[in-house]
Amino acid sequence: MPYFTKDTSQYFHEETPKVSVLGGDPWGTAHKIGAEVPHSGIYRCTGCGDEITSNKGDKFPPQNSHQHNVLAGVAWKLVARTKTK
């Protein structure tokens, strides 16, 4: 989970998940390794709990980028979106 201080907390805003018939919920979707990143932000691995920052349009890292719990599976879930232009 991202860390922040009292001084930087002003930059965080809560977002109500919006489910779309076209794209689903960006917060609840687990993305496969190598898939295209749909939103810039911080993603958490469902297998090991490690976090990465990724930009929209990049690819999620491969399974061998670091140690994973293979039984838990490897997928990436959005934990913090970033606003990029």
PyMOL Python script that loads the backbone (N, CA, C, O; Angstrom):
from pymol import cmd

cmd.read_pdbstr("""\
ATOM      1  N   MET A   1       0.846  -1.170   0.000  1.00  0.00           N
ATOM      2  CA  MET A   1       0.000   0.000   0.000  1.00  0.00           C
ATOM      3  C   MET A   1       0.895   1.236   0.000  1.00  0.00           C
ATOM      4  O   MET A   1       1.916   1.247   0.687  1.00  0.00           O
ATOM      5  N   PRO A   2       0.545   2.258  -0.738  1.00  0.00           N
ATOM      6  CA  PRO A   2       1.384   3.449  -0.770  1.00  0.00           C
ATOM      7  C   PRO A   2       1.400   4.143   0.589  1.00  0.00           C
ATOM      8  O   PRO A   2       0.401   4.169   1.308  1.00  0.00           O
ATOM      9  N   TYR A   3       2.546   4.696   0.914  1.00  0.00           N
ATOM     10  CA  TYR A   3       2.696   5.471   2.141  1.00  0.00           C
ATOM     11  C   TYR A   3       2.648   6.952   1.802  1.00  0.00           C
ATOM     12  O   TYR A   3       3.044   7.368   0.714  1.00  0.00           O
ATOM     13  N   PHE A   4       2.156   7.742   2.756  1.00  0.00           N
ATOM     14  CA  PHE A   4       2.127   9.189   2.553  1.00  0.00           C
ATOM     15  C   PHE A   4       2.230   9.875   3.903  1.00  0.00           C
ATOM     16  O   PHE A   4       2.040   9.253   4.948  1.00  0.00           O
ATOM     17  N   THR A   5       2.533  11.162   3.867  1.00  0.00           N
ATOM     18  CA  THR A   5       2.641  11.950   5.090  1.00  0.00           C
ATOM     19  C   THR A   5       1.462  12.914   5.180  1.00  0.00           C
ATOM     20  O   THR A   5       0.673  13.040   4.243  1.00  0.00           O
ATOM     21  N   LYS A   6       1.358  13.576   6.292  1.00  0.00           N
ATOM     22  CA  LYS A   6       0.298  14.575   6.481  1.00  0.00           C
ATOM     23  C   LYS A   6       0.390  15.646   5.384  1.00  0.00           C
ATOM     24  O   LYS A   6      -0.630  16.107   4.870  1.00  0.00           O
ATOM     25  N   ASP A   7       1.610  16.030   5.036  1.00  0.00           N
ATOM     26  CA  ASP A   7       1.797  17.071   4.017  1.00  0.00           C
ATOM     27  C   ASP A   7       1.404  16.613   2.614  1.00  0.00           C
ATOM     28  O   ASP A   7       0.974  17.429   1.798  1.00  0.00           O
ATOM     29  N   THR A   8       1.545  15.316   2.321  1.00  0.00           N
ATOM     30  CA  THR A   8       1.218  14.839   0.979  1.00  0.00           C
ATOM     31  C   THR A   8      -0.190  14.253   0.880  1.00  0.00           C
ATOM     32  O   THR A   8      -0.644  13.924  -0.216  1.00  0.00           O
ATOM     33  N   SER A   9      -0.880  14.119   2.002  1.00  0.00           N
ATOM     34  CA  SER A   9      -2.222  13.516   1.991  1.00  0.00           C
ATOM     35  C   SER A   9      -3.220  14.336   1.175  1.00  0.00           C
ATOM     36  O   SER A   9      -4.241  13.811   0.733  1.00  0.00           O
ATOM     37  N   GLN A  10      -2.928  15.617   0.977  1.00  0.00           N
ATOM     38  CA  GLN A  10      -3.827  16.469   0.189  1.00  0.00           C
ATOM     39  C   GLN A  10      -3.942  16.016  -1.265  1.00  0.00           C
ATOM     40  O   GLN A  10      -4.881  16.398  -1.964  1.00  0.00           O
ATOM     41  N   TYR A  11      -2.997  15.211  -1.716  1.00  0.00           N
ATOM     42  CA  TYR A  11      -2.995  14.759  -3.112  1.00  0.00           C
ATOM     43  C   TYR A  11      -3.754  13.453  -3.316  1.00  0.00           C
ATOM     44  O   TYR A  11      -3.853  12.967  -4.442  1.00  0.00           O
ATOM     45  N   PHE A  12      -4.297  12.875  -2.232  1.00  0.00           N
ATOM     46  CA  PHE A  12      -5.036  11.625  -2.329  1.00  0.00           C
ATOM     47  C   PHE A  12      -6.529  11.895  -2.295  1.00  0.00           C
ATOM     48  O   PHE A  12      -7.008  12.682  -1.478  1.00  0.00           O
ATOM     49  N   HIS A  13      -7.258  11.244  -3.181  1.00  0.00           N
ATOM     50  CA  HIS A  13      -8.708  11.397  -3.269  1.00  0.00           C
ATOM     51  C   HIS A  13      -9.328  10.016  -3.381  1.00  0.00           C
ATOM     52  O   HIS A  13      -8.821   9.159  -4.104  1.00  0.00           O
ATOM     53  N   GLU A  14     -10.412   9.803  -2.675  1.00  0.00           N
ATOM     54  CA  GLU A  14     -11.102   8.519  -2.759  1.00  0.00           C
ATOM     55  C   GLU A  14     -11.946   8.492  -4.018  1.00  0.00           C
ATOM     56  O   GLU A  14     -12.582   9.482  -4.380  1.00  0.00           O
ATOM     57  N   GLU A  15     -11.942   7.347  -4.676  1.00  0.00           N
ATOM     58  CA  GLU A  15     -12.733   7.199  -5.895  1.00  0.00           C
ATOM     59  C   GLU A  15     -13.752   6.090  -5.694  1.00  0.00           C
ATOM     60  O   GLU A  15     -13.412   4.993  -5.252  1.00  0.00           O
ATOM     61  N   THR A  16     -14.992   6.380  -6.019  1.00  0.00           N
ATOM     62  CA  THR A  16     -16.034   5.360  -5.969  1.00  0.00           C
ATOM     63  C   THR A  16     -15.928   4.512  -7.226  1.00  0.00           C
ATOM     64  O   THR A  16     -16.007   5.040  -8.336  1.00  0.00           O
ATOM     65  N   PRO A  17     -15.748   3.190  -7.065  1.00  0.00           N
ATOM     66  CA  PRO A  17     -15.640   2.337  -8.255  1.00  0.00           C
ATOM     67  C   PRO A  17     -16.878   2.458  -9.142  1.00  0.00           C
ATOM     68  O   PRO A  17     -18.013   2.443  -8.665  1.00  0.00           O
ATOM     69  N   LYS A  18     -16.626   2.579 -10.442  1.00  0.00           N
ATOM     70  CA  LYS A  18     -17.703   2.664 -11.423  1.00  0.00           C
ATOM     71  C   LYS A  18     -17.625   1.444 -12.314  1.00  0.00           C
ATOM     72  O   LYS A  18     -16.606   1.206 -12.962  1.00  0.00           O
ATOM     73  N   VAL A  19     -18.689   0.678 -12.349  1.00  0.00           N
ATOM     74  CA  VAL A  19     -18.720  -0.505 -13.207  1.00  0.00           C
ATOM     75  C   VAL A  19     -19.327  -0.112 -14.540  1.00  0.00           C
ATOM     76  O   VAL A  19     -20.440   0.410 -14.603  1.00  0.00           O
ATOM     77  N   SER A  20     -18.581  -0.370 -15.601  1.00  0.00           N
ATOM     78  CA  SER A  20     -19.010  -0.031 -16.947  1.00  0.00           C
ATOM     79  C   SER A  20     -19.305  -1.309 -17.714  1.00  0.00           C
ATOM     80  O   SER A  20     -18.665  -2.339 -17.500  1.00  0.00           O
ATOM     81  N   VAL A  21     -20.273  -1.230 -18.605  1.00  0.00           N
ATOM     82  CA  VAL A  21     -20.560  -2.390 -19.456  1.00  0.00           C
ATOM     83  C   VAL A  21     -19.402  -2.653 -20.410  1.00  0.00           C
ATOM     84  O   VAL A  21     -19.270  -3.759 -20.934  1.00  0.00           O
ATOM     85  N   LEU A  22     -18.568  -1.656 -20.638  1.00  0.00           N
ATOM     86  CA  LEU A  22     -17.453  -1.821 -21.568  1.00  0.00           C
ATOM     87  C   LEU A  22     -16.171  -2.276 -20.879  1.00  0.00           C
ATOM     88  O   LEU A  22     -15.454  -3.128 -21.404  1.00  0.00           O
ATOM     89  N   GLY A  23     -15.872  -1.702 -19.683  1.00  0.00           N
ATOM     90  CA  GLY A  23     -14.569  -1.966 -19.098  1.00  0.00           C
ATOM     91  C   GLY A  23     -14.542  -2.609 -17.735  1.00  0.00           C
ATOM     92  O   GLY A  23     -13.464  -2.999 -17.287  1.00  0.00           O
ATOM     93  N   GLY A  24     -15.655  -2.745 -17.046  1.00  0.00           N
ATOM     94  CA  GLY A  24     -15.641  -3.337 -15.718  1.00  0.00           C
ATOM     95  C   GLY A  24     -15.091  -2.388 -14.668  1.00  0.00           C
ATOM     96  O   GLY A  24     -14.989  -1.182 -14.895  1.00  0.00           O
ATOM     97  N   ASP A  25     -14.742  -2.941 -13.525  1.00  0.00           N
ATOM     98  CA  ASP A  25     -14.251  -2.177 -12.380  1.00  0.00           C
ATOM     99  C   ASP A  25     -12.723  -2.152 -12.399  1.00  0.00           C
ATOM    100  O   ASP A  25     -12.105  -3.206 -12.248  1.00  0.00           O
ATOM    101  N   PRO A  26     -12.081  -0.978 -12.579  1.00  0.00           N
ATOM    102  CA  PRO A  26     -10.618  -0.942 -12.622  1.00  0.00           C
ATOM    103  C   PRO A  26      -9.982  -1.358 -11.300  1.00  0.00           C
ATOM    104  O   PRO A  26      -8.817  -1.758 -11.285  1.00  0.00           O
ATOM    105  N   TRP A  27     -10.715  -1.275 -10.190  1.00  0.00           N
ATOM    106  CA  TRP A  27     -10.167  -1.613  -8.874  1.00  0.00           C
ATOM    107  C   TRP A  27     -10.260  -3.099  -8.580  1.00  0.00           C
ATOM    108  O   TRP A  27      -9.450  -3.609  -7.806  1.00  0.00           O
ATOM    109  N   GLY A  28     -11.192  -3.801  -9.149  1.00  0.00           N
ATOM    110  CA  GLY A  28     -11.386  -5.205  -8.808  1.00  0.00           C
ATOM    111  C   GLY A  28     -10.821  -6.182  -9.810  1.00  0.00           C
ATOM    112  O   GLY A  28     -10.835  -7.388  -9.561  1.00  0.00           O
ATOM    113  N   THR A  29     -10.324  -5.705 -10.933  1.00  0.00           N
ATOM    114  CA  THR A  29      -9.837  -6.573 -11.994  1.00  0.00           C
ATOM    115  C   THR A  29      -8.404  -7.024 -11.715  1.00  0.00           C
ATOM    116  O   THR A  29      -7.537  -6.204 -11.413  1.00  0.00           O
ATOM    117  N   ALA A  30      -8.162  -8.323 -11.819  1.00  0.00           N
ATOM    118  CA  ALA A  30      -6.809  -8.872 -11.702  1.00  0.00           C
ATOM    119  C   ALA A  30      -6.250  -9.045 -13.109  1.00  0.00           C
ATOM    120  O   ALA A  30      -6.866  -9.699 -13.950  1.00  0.00           O
ATOM    121  N   HIS A  31      -5.088  -8.459 -13.363  1.00  0.00           N
ATOM    122  CA  HIS A  31      -4.476  -8.466 -14.696  1.00  0.00           C
ATOM    123  C   HIS A  31      -3.358  -9.498 -14.764  1.00  0.00           C
ATOM    124  O   HIS A  31      -2.568  -9.633 -13.830  1.00  0.00           O
ATOM    125  N   LYS A  32      -3.298 -10.218 -15.865  1.00  0.00           N
ATOM    126  CA  LYS A  32      -2.305 -11.276 -16.053  1.00  0.00           C
ATOM    127  C   LYS A  32      -0.930 -10.691 -16.358  1.00  0.00           C
ATOM    128  O   LYS A  32      -0.807  -9.559 -16.827  1.00  0.00           O
ATOM    129  N   ILE A  33       0.109 -11.492 -16.079  1.00  0.00           N
ATOM    130  CA  ILE A  33       1.468 -11.079 -16.404  1.00  0.00           C
ATOM    131  C   ILE A  33       1.576 -10.860 -17.912  1.00  0.00           C
ATOM    132  O   ILE A  33       1.018 -11.621 -18.703  1.00  0.00           O
ATOM    133  N   GLY A  34       2.294  -9.822 -18.293  1.00  0.00           N
ATOM    134  CA  GLY A  34       2.476  -9.522 -19.704  1.00  0.00           C
ATOM    135  C   GLY A  34       1.331  -8.772 -20.362  1.00  0.00           C
ATOM    136  O   GLY A  34       1.448  -8.343 -21.509  1.00  0.00           O
ATOM    137  N   ALA A  35       0.211  -8.609 -19.636  1.00  0.00           N
ATOM    138  CA  ALA A  35      -0.930  -7.870 -20.204  1.00  0.00           C
ATOM    139  C   ALA A  35      -0.617  -6.371 -20.235  1.00  0.00           C
ATOM    140  O   ALA A  35       0.278  -5.899 -19.533  1.00  0.00           O
ATOM    141  N   GLU A  36      -1.357  -5.642 -21.047  1.00  0.00           N
ATOM    142  CA  GLU A  36      -1.175  -4.194 -21.130  1.00  0.00           C
ATOM    143  C   GLU A  36      -1.799  -3.515 -19.906  1.00  0.00           C
ATOM    144  O   GLU A  36      -2.916  -3.840 -19.504  1.00  0.00           O
ATOM    145  N   VAL A  37      -1.064  -2.579 -19.328  1.00  0.00           N
ATOM    146  CA  VAL A  37      -1.528  -1.836 -18.150  1.00  0.00           C
ATOM    147  C   VAL A  37      -2.655  -0.886 -18.581  1.00  0.00           C
ATOM    148  O   VAL A  37      -2.437  -0.038 -19.446  1.00  0.00           O
ATOM    149  N   PRO A  38      -3.867  -1.013 -17.991  1.00  0.00           N
ATOM    150  CA  PRO A  38      -4.996  -0.197 -18.420  1.00  0.00           C
ATOM    151  C   PRO A  38      -5.038   1.204 -17.810  1.00  0.00           C
ATOM    152  O   PRO A  38      -5.590   2.124 -18.413  1.00  0.00           O
ATOM    153  N   HIS A  39      -4.454   1.376 -16.608  1.00  0.00           N
ATOM    154  CA  HIS A  39      -4.453   2.670 -15.916  1.00  0.00           C
ATOM    155  C   HIS A  39      -3.097   2.863 -15.257  1.00  0.00           C
ATOM    156  O   HIS A  39      -2.578   1.929 -14.646  1.00  0.00           O
ATOM    157  N   SER A  40      -2.511   4.046 -15.364  1.00  0.00           N
ATOM    158  CA  SER A  40      -1.262   4.319 -14.662  1.00  0.00           C
ATOM    159  C   SER A  40      -1.517   4.277 -13.166  1.00  0.00           C
ATOM    160  O   SER A  40      -2.540   4.770 -12.690  1.00  0.00           O
ATOM    161  N   GLY A  41      -0.580   3.686 -12.420  1.00  0.00           N
ATOM    162  CA  GLY A  41      -0.737   3.638 -10.979  1.00  0.00           C
ATOM    163  C   GLY A  41       0.146   2.616 -10.306  1.00  0.00           C
ATOM    164  O   GLY A  41       1.130   2.141 -10.874  1.00  0.00           O
ATOM    165  N   ILE A  42      -0.230   2.282  -9.069  1.00  0.00           N
ATOM    166  CA  ILE A  42       0.474   1.286  -8.270  1.00  0.00           C
ATOM    167  C   ILE A  42      -0.364   0.010  -8.284  1.00  0.00           C
ATOM    168  O   ILE A  42      -1.568   0.039  -8.028  1.00  0.00           O
ATOM    169  N   TYR A  43       0.283  -1.094  -8.584  1.00  0.00           N
ATOM    170  CA  TYR A  43      -0.382  -2.399  -8.653  1.00  0.00           C
ATOM    171  C   TYR A  43       0.269  -3.339  -7.649  1.00  0.00           C
ATOM    172  O   TYR A  43       1.479  -3.281  -7.429  1.00  0.00           O
ATOM    173  N   ARG A  44      -0.543  -4.212  -7.037  1.00  0.00           N
ATOM    174  CA  ARG A  44      -0.073  -5.211  -6.076  1.00  0.00           C
ATOM    175  C   ARG A  44      -0.202  -6.599  -6.690  1.00  0.00           C
ATOM    176  O   ARG A  44      -1.217  -6.932  -7.302  1.00  0.00           O
ATOM    177  N   CYS A  45       0.852  -7.407  -6.513  1.00  0.00           N
ATOM    178  CA  CYS A  45       0.841  -8.779  -6.988  1.00  0.00           C
ATOM    179  C   CYS A  45      -0.027  -9.614  -6.057  1.00  0.00           C
ATOM    180  O   CYS A  45       0.150  -9.572  -4.839  1.00  0.00           O
ATOM    181  N   THR A  46      -0.965 -10.372  -6.620  1.00  0.00           N
ATOM    182  CA  THR A  46      -1.846 -11.213  -5.815  1.00  0.00           C
ATOM    183  C   THR A  46      -1.113 -12.436  -5.276  1.00  0.00           C
ATOM    184  O   THR A  46      -1.591 -13.080  -4.342  1.00  0.00           O
ATOM    185  N   GLY A  47       0.032 -12.760  -5.848  1.00  0.00           N
ATOM    186  CA  GLY A  47       0.796 -13.921  -5.415  1.00  0.00           C
ATOM    187  C   GLY A  47       1.718 -13.656  -4.248  1.00  0.00           C
ATOM    188  O   GLY A  47       1.813 -14.476  -3.335  1.00  0.00           O
ATOM    189  N   CYS A  48       2.410 -12.508  -4.262  1.00  0.00           N
ATOM    190  CA  CYS A  48       3.415 -12.251  -3.227  1.00  0.00           C
ATOM    191  C   CYS A  48       3.182 -10.962  -2.454  1.00  0.00           C
ATOM    192  O   CYS A  48       3.807 -10.749  -1.416  1.00  0.00           O
ATOM    193  N   GLY A  49       2.291 -10.094  -2.940  1.00  0.00           N
ATOM    194  CA  GLY A  49       2.015  -8.835  -2.241  1.00  0.00           C
ATOM    195  C   GLY A  49       2.956  -7.696  -2.588  1.00  0.00           C
ATOM    196  O   GLY A  49       2.792  -6.586  -2.082  1.00  0.00           O
ATOM    197  N   ASP A  50       3.946  -7.951  -3.447  1.00  0.00           N
ATOM    198  CA  ASP A  50       4.864  -6.895  -3.860  1.00  0.00           C
ATOM    199  C   ASP A  50       4.099  -5.868  -4.689  1.00  0.00           C
ATOM    200  O   ASP A  50       3.090  -6.195  -5.313  1.00  0.00           O
ATOM    201  N   GLU A  51       4.576  -4.640  -4.695  1.00  0.00           N
ATOM    202  CA  GLU A  51       3.914  -3.578  -5.454  1.00  0.00           C
ATOM    203  C   GLU A  51       4.853  -3.015  -6.510  1.00  0.00           C
ATOM    204  O   GLU A  51       6.071  -2.989  -6.333  1.00  0.00           O
ATOM    205  N   ILE A  52       4.260  -2.565  -7.612  1.00  0.00           N
ATOM    206  CA  ILE A  52       5.007  -1.947  -8.702  1.00  0.00           C
ATOM    207  C   ILE A  52       4.277  -0.689  -9.140  1.00  0.00           C
ATOM    208  O   ILE A  52       3.084  -0.534  -8.882  1.00  0.00           O
ATOM    209  N   THR A  53       4.983   0.191  -9.789  1.00  0.00           N
ATOM    210  CA  THR A  53       4.336   1.318 -10.458  1.00  0.00           C
ATOM    211  C   THR A  53       4.390   1.032 -11.948  1.00  0.00           C
ATOM    212  O   THR A  53       5.410   0.583 -12.470  1.00  0.00           O
ATOM    213  N   SER A  54       3.296   1.295 -12.619  1.00  0.00           N
ATOM    214  CA  SER A  54       3.214   1.019 -14.055  1.00  0.00           C
ATOM    215  C   SER A  54       2.475   2.142 -14.756  1.00  0.00           C
ATOM    216  O   SER A  54       1.558   2.746 -14.199  1.00  0.00           O
ATOM    217  N   ASN A  55       2.883   2.409 -15.973  1.00  0.00           N
ATOM    218  CA  ASN A  55       2.230   3.426 -16.792  1.00  0.00           C
ATOM    219  C   ASN A  55       1.268   2.784 -17.774  1.00  0.00           C
ATOM    220  O   ASN A  55       1.521   1.693 -18.286  1.00  0.00           O
ATOM    221  N   LYS A  56       0.173   3.464 -18.030  1.00  0.00           N
ATOM    222  CA  LYS A  56      -0.816   2.991 -18.988  1.00  0.00           C
ATOM    223  C   LYS A  56      -0.131   2.677 -20.312  1.00  0.00           C
ATOM    224  O   LYS A  56       0.666   3.467 -20.817  1.00  0.00           O
ATOM    225  N   GLY A  57      -0.456   1.509 -20.864  1.00  0.00           N
ATOM    226  CA  GLY A  57       0.101   1.106 -22.149  1.00  0.00           C
ATOM    227  C   GLY A  57       1.342   0.237 -22.036  1.00  0.00           C
ATOM    228  O   GLY A  57       1.692  -0.458 -22.989  1.00  0.00           O
ATOM    229  N   ASP A  58       2.028   0.260 -20.867  1.00  0.00           N
ATOM    230  CA  ASP A  58       3.172  -0.631 -20.659  1.00  0.00           C
ATOM    231  C   ASP A  58       2.658  -2.047 -20.431  1.00  0.00           C
ATOM    232  O   ASP A  58       1.449  -2.264 -20.359  1.00  0.00           O
ATOM    233  N   LYS A  59       3.556  -2.998 -20.318  1.00  0.00           N
ATOM    234  CA  LYS A  59       3.208  -4.389 -20.024  1.00  0.00           C
ATOM    235  C   LYS A  59       3.511  -4.683 -18.552  1.00  0.00           C
ATOM    236  O   LYS A  59       4.479  -4.166 -17.993  1.00  0.00           O
ATOM    237  N   PHE A  60       2.665  -5.526 -17.928  1.00  0.00           N
ATOM    238  CA  PHE A  60       2.956  -5.971 -16.572  1.00  0.00           C
ATOM    239  C   PHE A  60       4.175  -6.874 -16.607  1.00  0.00           C
ATOM    240  O   PHE A  60       4.393  -7.579 -17.593  1.00  0.00           O
ATOM    241  N   PRO A  61       4.993  -6.866 -15.521  1.00  0.00           N
ATOM    242  CA  PRO A  61       6.220  -7.663 -15.531  1.00  0.00           C
ATOM    243  C   PRO A  61       5.960  -9.166 -15.600  1.00  0.00           C
ATOM    244  O   PRO A  61       4.891  -9.638 -15.214  1.00  0.00           O
ATOM    245  N   PRO A  62       6.957  -9.915 -16.099  1.00  0.00           N
ATOM    246  CA  PRO A  62       6.815 -11.372 -16.179  1.00  0.00           C
ATOM    247  C   PRO A  62       6.895 -12.017 -14.798  1.00  0.00           C
ATOM    248  O   PRO A  62       7.312 -11.383 -13.829  1.00  0.00           O
ATOM    249  N   GLN A  63       6.498 -13.260 -14.720  1.00  0.00           N
ATOM    250  CA  GLN A  63       6.475 -13.985 -13.449  1.00  0.00           C
ATOM    251  C   GLN A  63       7.861 -14.067 -12.826  1.00  0.00           C
ATOM    252  O   GLN A  63       7.977 -14.047 -11.600  1.00  0.00           O
ATOM    253  N   ASN A  64       8.899 -14.157 -13.617  1.00  0.00           N
ATOM    254  CA  ASN A  64      10.246 -14.315 -13.079  1.00  0.00           C
ATOM    255  C   ASN A  64      10.913 -12.986 -12.719  1.00  0.00           C
ATOM    256  O   ASN A  64      12.123 -12.961 -12.490  1.00  0.00           O
ATOM    257  N   SER A  65      10.167 -11.888 -12.664  1.00  0.00           N
ATOM    258  CA  SER A  65      10.761 -10.600 -12.304  1.00  0.00           C
ATOM    259  C   SER A  65      11.184 -10.579 -10.833  1.00  0.00           C
ATOM    260  O   SER A  65      12.089  -9.831 -10.461  1.00  0.00           O
ATOM    261  N   HIS A  66      10.534 -11.398  -9.993  1.00  0.00           N
ATOM    262  CA  HIS A  66      10.910 -11.598  -8.588  1.00  0.00           C
ATOM    263  C   HIS A  66      10.204 -12.845  -8.073  1.00  0.00           C
ATOM    264  O   HIS A  66       9.373 -13.414  -8.781  1.00  0.00           O
ATOM    265  N   GLN A  67      10.512 -13.275  -6.876  1.00  0.00           N
ATOM    266  CA  GLN A  67       9.943 -14.503  -6.334  1.00  0.00           C
ATOM    267  C   GLN A  67       8.440 -14.373  -6.109  1.00  0.00           C
ATOM    268  O   GLN A  67       7.971 -13.360  -5.592  1.00  0.00           O
ATOM    269  N   HIS A  68       7.697 -15.387  -6.494  1.00  0.00           N
ATOM    270  CA  HIS A  68       6.253 -15.417  -6.319  1.00  0.00           C
ATOM    271  C   HIS A  68       5.826 -16.724  -5.678  1.00  0.00           C
ATOM    272  O   HIS A  68       6.514 -17.739  -5.782  1.00  0.00           O
ATOM    273  N   ASN A  69       4.697 -16.683  -5.026  1.00  0.00           N
ATOM    274  CA  ASN A  69       4.063 -17.897  -4.523  1.00  0.00           C
ATOM    275  C   ASN A  69       3.264 -18.463  -5.691  1.00  0.00           C
ATOM    276  O   ASN A  69       2.166 -17.990  -5.986  1.00  0.00           O
ATOM    277  N   VAL A  70       3.810 -19.465  -6.346  1.00  0.00           N
ATOM    278  CA  VAL A  70       3.194 -20.011  -7.559  1.00  0.00           C
ATOM    279  C   VAL A  70       1.793 -20.558  -7.286  1.00  0.00           C
ATOM    280  O   VAL A  70       0.918 -20.467  -8.147  1.00  0.00           O
ATOM    281  N   LEU A  71       1.572 -21.127  -6.091  1.00  0.00           N
ATOM    282  CA  LEU A  71       0.262 -21.670  -5.760  1.00  0.00           C
ATOM    283  C   LEU A  71      -0.804 -20.585  -5.671  1.00  0.00           C
ATOM    284  O   LEU A  71      -1.968 -20.825  -5.991  1.00  0.00           O
ATOM    285  N   ALA A  72      -0.406 -19.395  -5.238  1.00  0.00           N
ATOM    286  CA  ALA A  72      -1.362 -18.295  -5.120  1.00  0.00           C
ATOM    287  C   ALA A  72      -1.654 -17.666  -6.471  1.00  0.00           C
ATOM    288  O   ALA A  72      -2.655 -16.967  -6.627  1.00  0.00           O
ATOM    289  N   GLY A  73      -0.799 -17.905  -7.439  1.00  0.00           N
ATOM    290  CA  GLY A  73      -0.987 -17.311  -8.758  1.00  0.00           C
ATOM    291  C   GLY A  73      -0.356 -15.935  -8.830  1.00  0.00           C
ATOM    292  O   GLY A  73      -0.071 -15.306  -7.811  1.00  0.00           O
ATOM    293  N   VAL A  74      -0.150 -15.490 -10.031  1.00  0.00           N
ATOM    294  CA  VAL A  74       0.448 -14.177 -10.253  1.00  0.00           C
ATOM    295  C   VAL A  74      -0.512 -13.341 -11.078  1.00  0.00           C
ATOM    296  O   VAL A  74      -0.828 -13.685 -12.217  1.00  0.00           O
ATOM    297  N   ALA A  75      -0.970 -12.253 -10.505  1.00  0.00           N
ATOM    298  CA  ALA A  75      -1.822 -11.293 -11.202  1.00  0.00           C
ATOM    299  C   ALA A  75      -1.619  -9.956 -10.522  1.00  0.00           C
ATOM    300  O   ALA A  75      -1.148  -9.898  -9.386  1.00  0.00           O
ATOM    301  N   TRP A  76      -1.965  -8.896 -11.198  1.00  0.00           N
ATOM    302  CA  TRP A  76      -1.749  -7.542 -10.676  1.00  0.00           C
ATOM    303  C   TRP A  76      -3.078  -6.834 -10.494  1.00  0.00           C
ATOM    304  O   TRP A  76      -3.912  -6.820 -11.400  1.00  0.00           O
ATOM    305  N   LYS A  77      -3.278  -6.235  -9.298  1.00  0.00           N
ATOM    306  CA  LYS A  77      -4.512  -5.488  -9.003  1.00  0.00           C
ATOM    307  C   LYS A  77      -4.157  -4.052  -8.647  1.00  0.00           C
ATOM    308  O   LYS A  77      -3.195  -3.797  -7.922  1.00  0.00           O
ATOM    309  N   LEU A  78      -4.933  -3.136  -9.159  1.00  0.00           N
ATOM    310  CA  LEU A  78      -4.732  -1.712  -8.921  1.00  0.00           C
ATOM    311  C   LEU A  78      -4.991  -1.360  -7.458  1.00  0.00           C
ATOM    312  O   LEU A  78      -6.032  -1.724  -6.910  1.00  0.00           O
ATOM    313  N   VAL A  79      -4.047  -0.651  -6.817  1.00  0.00           N
ATOM    314  CA  VAL A  79      -4.261  -0.182  -5.443  1.00  0.00           C
ATOM    315  C   VAL A  79      -4.263   1.342  -5.343  1.00  0.00           C
ATOM    316  O   VAL A  79      -4.805   1.897  -4.388  1.00  0.00           O
ATOM    317  N   ALA A  80      -3.658   2.025  -6.324  1.00  0.00           N
ATOM    318  CA  ALA A  80      -3.669   3.492  -6.338  1.00  0.00           C
ATOM    319  C   ALA A  80      -3.518   3.969  -7.778  1.00  0.00           C
ATOM    320  O   ALA A  80      -2.537   3.644  -8.447  1.00  0.00           O
ATOM    321  N   ARG A  81      -4.489   4.737  -8.246  1.00  0.00           N
ATOM    322  CA  ARG A  81      -4.391   5.305  -9.598  1.00  0.00           C
ATOM    323  C   ARG A  81      -3.601   6.594  -9.553  1.00  0.00           C
ATOM    324  O   ARG A  81      -3.643   7.325  -8.563  1.00  0.00           O
ATOM    325  N   THR A  82      -2.883   6.870 -10.621  1.00  0.00           N
ATOM    326  CA  THR A  82      -2.199   8.142 -10.743  1.00  0.00           C
ATOM    327  C   THR A  82      -2.798   8.928 -11.885  1.00  0.00           C
ATOM    328  O   THR A  82      -3.222   8.361 -12.893  1.00  0.00           O
ATOM    329  N   LYS A  83      -2.829  10.224 -11.723  1.00  0.00           N
ATOM    330  CA  LYS A  83      -3.405  11.101 -12.749  1.00  0.00           C
ATOM    331  C   LYS A  83      -2.273  11.554 -13.665  1.00  0.00           C
ATOM    332  O   LYS A  83      -1.400  12.322 -13.260  1.00  0.00           O
ATOM    333  N   THR A  84      -2.302  11.075 -14.886  1.00  0.00           N
ATOM    334  CA  THR A  84      -1.282  11.453 -15.850  1.00  0.00           C
ATOM    335  C   THR A  84      -1.960  12.055 -17.069  1.00  0.00           C
ATOM    336  O   THR A  84      -3.107  11.738 -17.383  1.00  0.00           O
ATOM    337  N   LYS A  85      -1.235  12.922 -17.742  1.00  0.00           N
ATOM    338  CA  LYS A  85      -1.769  13.581 -18.933  1.00  0.00           C
ATOM    339  C   LYS A  85      -0.977  13.189 -20.142  1.00  0.00           C
ATOM    340  O   LYS A  85      -1.274  13.642 -21.248  1.00  0.00           O
TER     341      LYS A  85
END
""", "prot")
cmd.dss("prot")
cmd.show_as("cartoon", "prot")
cmd.util.cbc("prot")
cmd.orient("prot")
